[in-house]
Amino acid sequence: MLLVFVMAAWGLNVIATKIVVTHFMPITITALRVFTAGICVFIILGFLKKVRLPTRNEFRYIFFACLFNVVGHHFFLSLGLLKTSASNGGLILGLGPLLTTIVAFILIGTKVTLIRLLGIIMGLTGVTFIVVVGNGGVNAISIGDLYVFLAIFAQAFSFILIKKISDTLDPRLMTGYMLVIGSIILFIISLFKEPSGLKGIAHGSVGVWMIFLASAIIATALGHMIYNSAIGKIGVAESAIFINLNPLFSLIGAVVFLDERITASQIIGFIFILFGVLFGSGALEEFLSKSKQKKKLIFLNKAKDFN
């Protein structure tokens, strides 16, 4: 139930981000949103007594991970959603687990089975339907779609760094440090790219600021903490399968809140990405493997009881 809630929050966060970046200067408001999320994480971890200073080695991983996970991801995402539809953005963001598999294969030599290779091909085919076919051909590809793809690719790269340091540093605490440090770097970038960005913040309506807070607190801060907790309770593979709900909630949100029209190419692309992530991320293989182990254990226990 918590994972479904998180996926709904993350899927609808694409809609919230689209609204926020169209009402304010995108990089400036993104820096403020990410900083708000980081502070919320530290407040929660403070109550849980999980806050501590990182070691020099841990800080090095935090810094480089935040350059990809926060700065690169949110920089390209904020610019991308200005130039593409929320439905396209949500579908492309659904490639996260698949791109993580590709990056892990390239950088750390993770084994790619035939099923995973098939999943990678299916996922990339889905993006082709959304980006190329849906926009009317190669010449009409939206630069916004490219930015969103770069955003999720940067985040996928950061997961390798997070994984390497997760044994000594709580991922929730690492998330808090990355959000705060990354938001400061984003704000410095905004001072050069959007000199008048802070002036425009005063003109936001109450409704937009409510969406801003929901995005920062519910989706970014609480969402990541709940997801990390769920991984420990039900497993990585089982949690990863739920990520397939992200694009679905993004599509529903785009129709309901932004009156966007869903095209046939987006539906076809969504189906390809759905199965691509299931196959390519290794979630299906690990889930089936664990199911076999559980069935074997149940059989052995029954045989033991019978004897």
C-alpha positions as CSV (number, residue, x, y, z in Angstrom):
1,M,0.0,0.0,0.0
2,L,2.8,2.4,0.9
3,L,4.6,1.6,-2.4
4,V,1.4,2.3,-4.4
5,F,1.1,5.6,-2.6
6,V,4.8,6.5,-3.4
7,M,4.4,5.6,-7.1
8,A,1.2,7.7,-7.3
9,A,3.1,10.6,-5.6
10,W,6.1,10.2,-8.0
11,G,3.9,9.9,-11.1
12,L,1.8,13.0,-10.2
13,N,5.0,14.8,-9.2
14,V,5.8,15.1,-12.9
15,I,2.5,17.0,-13.3
16,A,3.4,19.1,-10.2
17,T,6.9,19.9,-11.5
18,K,5.4,20.8,-15.0
19,I,3.0,23.3,-13.3
20,V,5.7,24.8,-11.0
21,V,8.4,25.3,-13.7
22,T,5.9,27.0,-16.0
23,H,4.9,29.6,-13.3
24,F,8.4,30.4,-12.1
25,M,12.0,30.4,-13.4
26,P,12.6,26.7,-13.7
27,I,16.1,26.3,-12.2
28,T,15.5,28.8,-9.4
29,I,12.3,27.2,-8.2
30,T,13.8,23.7,-8.6
31,A,16.7,24.7,-6.3
32,L,14.2,26.0,-3.7
33,R,12.0,22.9,-4.0
34,V,14.9,20.5,-3.6
35,F,16.3,22.5,-0.7
36,T,12.9,22.3,1.0
37,A,12.8,18.5,0.5
38,G,16.3,18.2,1.9
39,I,15.4,20.1,5.1
40,C,12.3,17.9,5.5
41,V,14.5,14.8,5.3
42,F,16.8,16.1,8.0
43,I,13.9,17.0,10.3
44,I,12.5,13.5,10.0
45,L,15.9,11.8,10.4
46,G,16.5,14.1,13.4
47,F,13.4,12.7,15.2
48,L,14.6,9.2,14.3
49,K,18.1,10.1,15.6
50,K,19.7,9.0,12.3
51,V,21.7,12.2,11.6
52,R,25.5,12.2,11.7
53,L,28.4,13.8,9.9
54,P,29.7,11.7,7.0
55,T,33.3,10.6,6.8
56,R,35.7,12.1,4.3
57,N,35.3,9.1,2.0
58,E,31.5,9.1,2.4
59,F,31.3,12.9,1.6
60,R,33.2,12.3,-1.6
61,Y,30.6,9.8,-2.8
62,I,27.8,12.1,-1.6
63,F,29.2,15.1,-3.6
64,F,29.7,13.2,-6.8
65,A,26.3,11.4,-6.5
66,C,24.5,14.7,-5.9
67,L,26.1,16.1,-9.1
68,F,24.2,13.4,-11.1
69,N,21.2,12.6,-8.8
70,V,20.2,16.1,-7.9
71,V,22.0,18.7,-10.0
72,G,22.0,16.9,-13.4
73,H,18.7,15.2,-12.9
74,H,16.7,18.2,-11.7
75,F,18.5,20.7,-14.0
76,F,17.5,18.7,-17.1
77,L,14.1,17.7,-15.8
78,S,13.1,21.3,-15.1
79,L,14.2,22.5,-18.5
80,G,12.8,19.4,-20.3
81,L,9.3,19.7,-18.8
82,L,9.1,23.3,-20.1
83,K,9.6,22.0,-23.7
84,T,7.6,18.7,-23.7
85,S,4.3,17.4,-22.4
86,A,4.0,16.0,-18.9
87,S,2.7,12.7,-20.4
88,N,5.9,12.3,-22.5
89,G,8.1,13.3,-19.6
90,G,6.4,10.8,-17.2
91,L,6.8,7.9,-19.8
92,I,10.5,8.6,-20.4
93,L,11.1,8.9,-16.6
94,G,9.8,5.3,-16.4
95,L,13.0,4.1,-18.0
96,G,14.9,4.7,-14.7
97,P,15.4,1.0,-13.7
98,L,16.3,0.0,-17.3
99,L,18.9,2.7,-17.7
100,T,20.4,1.8,-14.3
101,T,20.9,-1.8,-15.6
102,I,22.6,-0.4,-18.7
103,V,24.9,1.9,-16.7
104,A,25.7,-1.0,-14.3
105,F,26.6,-3.2,-17.3
106,I,28.9,-0.6,-18.8
107,L,30.6,0.6,-15.5
108,I,30.8,-2.4,-13.2
109,G,30.3,-5.3,-15.6
110,T,26.9,-6.5,-14.4
111,K,25.9,-9.6,-16.3
112,V,23.2,-9.1,-18.9
113,T,21.1,-12.1,-19.7
114,L,19.1,-12.7,-22.8
115,I,15.9,-11.7,-20.9
116,R,17.5,-8.4,-19.8
117,L,18.8,-7.7,-23.3
118,L,15.3,-8.3,-24.6
119,G,14.0,-5.9,-21.9
120,I,16.5,-3.2,-22.9
121,I,15.5,-3.5,-26.6
122,M,11.8,-3.3,-25.6
123,G,12.3,-0.2,-23.4
124,L,14.3,1.7,-26.1
125,T,11.6,0.7,-28.6
126,G,9.0,2.2,-26.3
127,V,10.9,5.5,-26.2
128,T,11.2,5.5,-29.9
129,F,7.4,5.3,-30.2
130,I,6.9,8.2,-27.8
131,V,9.7,10.5,-28.9
132,V,10.0,9.8,-32.7
133,V,6.7,8.4,-33.9
134,G,4.6,10.6,-31.5
135,N,6.3,13.8,-32.6
136,G,6.0,13.0,-36.3
137,G,9.5,11.7,-37.2
138,V,13.2,12.2,-36.4
139,N,13.2,15.8,-37.6
140,A,10.4,16.8,-35.2
141,I,12.0,15.3,-32.0
142,S,11.4,17.6,-29.1
143,I,14.5,19.0,-27.3
144,G,12.4,18.7,-24.1
145,D,12.2,14.9,-24.6
146,L,16.0,14.8,-24.9
147,Y,16.4,16.8,-21.7
148,V,14.1,14.5,-19.8
149,F,16.0,11.5,-21.1
150,L,19.3,13.1,-19.9
151,A,17.7,13.7,-16.5
152,I,16.8,10.1,-15.9
153,F,20.2,8.9,-17.4
154,A,22.0,11.2,-14.9
155,Q,20.0,9.8,-12.0
156,A,20.6,6.2,-13.2
157,F,24.4,6.9,-13.2
158,S,24.2,8.2,-9.6
159,F,22.6,4.9,-8.3
160,I,25.9,3.1,-8.9
161,L,27.6,5.6,-6.6
162,I,24.9,5.3,-4.0
163,K,25.1,1.5,-4.1
164,K,28.8,1.6,-3.5
165,I,28.6,3.6,-0.3
166,S,25.2,2.3,1.1
167,D,26.9,-0.3,3.3
168,T,28.4,2.3,5.6
169,L,26.0,5.3,5.1
170,D,22.2,5.1,5.5
171,P,20.6,5.8,2.1
172,R,18.1,8.1,3.7
173,L,20.8,10.2,5.3
174,M,22.7,10.3,2.0
175,T,19.5,11.5,0.3
176,G,19.2,14.4,2.8
177,Y,22.9,15.5,2.2
178,M,22.5,15.1,-1.6
179,L,19.3,17.2,-1.7
180,V,20.7,20.1,0.4
181,I,24.2,20.2,-1.3
182,G,22.6,19.7,-4.8
183,S,20.1,22.5,-4.2
184,I,22.8,24.9,-3.2
185,I,24.7,24.1,-6.5
186,L,21.5,24.5,-8.5
187,F,20.9,27.9,-6.9
188,I,24.4,29.1,-7.8
189,I,23.7,28.0,-11.4
190,S,20.4,29.8,-11.4
191,L,22.1,33.1,-10.4
192,F,24.0,33.0,-13.7
193,K,21.3,31.5,-16.0
194,E,18.3,33.2,-14.3
195,P,19.4,36.5,-12.7
196,S,15.8,37.7,-12.1
197,G,14.6,34.3,-10.9
198,L,14.2,35.3,-7.2
199,K,12.0,38.3,-8.2
200,G,9.4,36.1,-9.9
201,I,8.9,34.0,-6.8
202,A,6.8,36.7,-5.1
203,H,4.2,36.5,-7.8
204,G,3.1,32.9,-7.3
205,S,-0.5,32.1,-6.4
206,V,-1.5,30.2,-3.2
207,G,-2.5,27.2,-5.4
208,V,0.9,27.0,-7.1
209,W,2.7,27.2,-3.7
210,M,0.6,24.4,-2.4
211,I,1.6,22.2,-5.3
212,F,5.2,23.3,-4.7
213,L,5.1,22.1,-1.1
214,A,3.3,18.8,-2.0
215,S,6.0,18.1,-4.6
216,A,8.9,18.9,-2.1
217,I,7.5,17.3,1.0
218,I,5.3,14.4,-0.1
219,A,7.0,13.3,-3.4
220,T,10.6,14.2,-2.9
221,A,11.2,13.9,0.8
222,L,8.7,11.3,2.1
223,G,8.6,9.4,-1.1
224,H,12.3,8.5,-1.2
225,M,12.3,7.7,2.5
226,I,9.3,5.4,2.3
227,Y,10.7,3.7,-0.9
228,N,14.1,3.0,0.8
229,S,12.2,1.6,3.8
230,A,10.1,-0.6,1.6
231,I,13.2,-2.1,-0.1
232,G,14.3,-3.4,3.3
233,K,10.9,-5.0,4.0
234,I,9.9,-6.7,0.8
235,G,13.1,-6.7,-1.3
236,V,14.7,-4.9,-4.2
237,A,13.1,-6.9,-7.0
238,E,9.6,-6.7,-5.6
239,S,9.9,-2.9,-4.9
240,A,11.3,-2.3,-8.5
241,I,8.3,-3.9,-10.0
242,F,6.1,-1.1,-8.5
243,I,8.1,1.5,-10.5
244,N,6.1,0.5,-13.5
245,L,3.2,2.3,-12.0
246,N,5.0,5.7,-12.3
247,P,4.3,6.3,-16.0
248,L,0.7,5.1,-15.5
249,F,0.0,7.7,-12.8
250,S,1.8,10.4,-14.9
251,L,-0.5,9.7,-17.9
252,I,-3.6,9.8,-15.7
253,G,-2.5,13.0,-14.1
254,A,-1.7,14.6,-17.4
255,V,-5.2,13.9,-18.7
256,V,-7.0,14.9,-15.5
257,F,-5.0,18.0,-14.4
258,L,-3.5,19.3,-17.6
259,D,-6.1,18.3,-20.2
260,E,-3.4,16.6,-22.3
261,R,-4.5,14.2,-25.0
262,I,-3.0,10.7,-24.9
263,T,-2.0,9.4,-28.3
264,A,-1.8,5.8,-29.7
265,S,2.0,6.1,-29.9
266,Q,2.2,7.0,-26.2
267,I,0.1,4.0,-25.2
268,I,2.2,1.6,-27.4
269,G,5.3,3.2,-25.9
270,F,4.0,2.8,-22.4
271,I,3.4,-1.0,-23.0
272,F,6.9,-1.5,-24.4
273,I,8.5,0.4,-21.5
274,L,6.4,-1.5,-18.9
275,F,7.6,-4.9,-20.1
276,G,11.0,-3.5,-20.9
277,V,11.6,-2.4,-17.3
278,L,10.2,-5.7,-16.0
279,F,12.5,-7.8,-18.2
280,G,15.5,-5.4,-18.4
281,S,15.9,-4.4,-14.8
282,G,16.2,-8.0,-13.7
283,A,13.1,-7.6,-11.4
284,L,11.2,-10.4,-13.2
285,E,14.2,-12.8,-13.0
286,E,14.8,-12.1,-9.3
287,F,11.0,-12.3,-8.5
288,L,10.7,-15.7,-10.3
289,S,13.8,-17.0,-8.6
290,K,12.5,-16.0,-5.1
291,S,9.1,-17.5,-5.9
292,K,10.8,-20.8,-6.8
293,Q,12.9,-20.8,-3.6
294,K,9.7,-20.1,-1.5
295,K,7.8,-23.0,-3.2
296,K,10.8,-25.3,-2.7
297,L,11.0,-24.3,1.0
298,I,7.2,-24.9,1.5
299,F,7.5,-28.3,-0.2
300,L,10.5,-29.3,2.0
301,N,8.6,-28.1,5.2
302,K,5.5,-30.1,4.2
303,A,7.7,-33.2,3.5
304,K,9.4,-32.8,6.9
305,D,6.0,-32.5,8.6
306,F,4.8,-35.6,6.8
307,N,7.8,-37.6,7.8
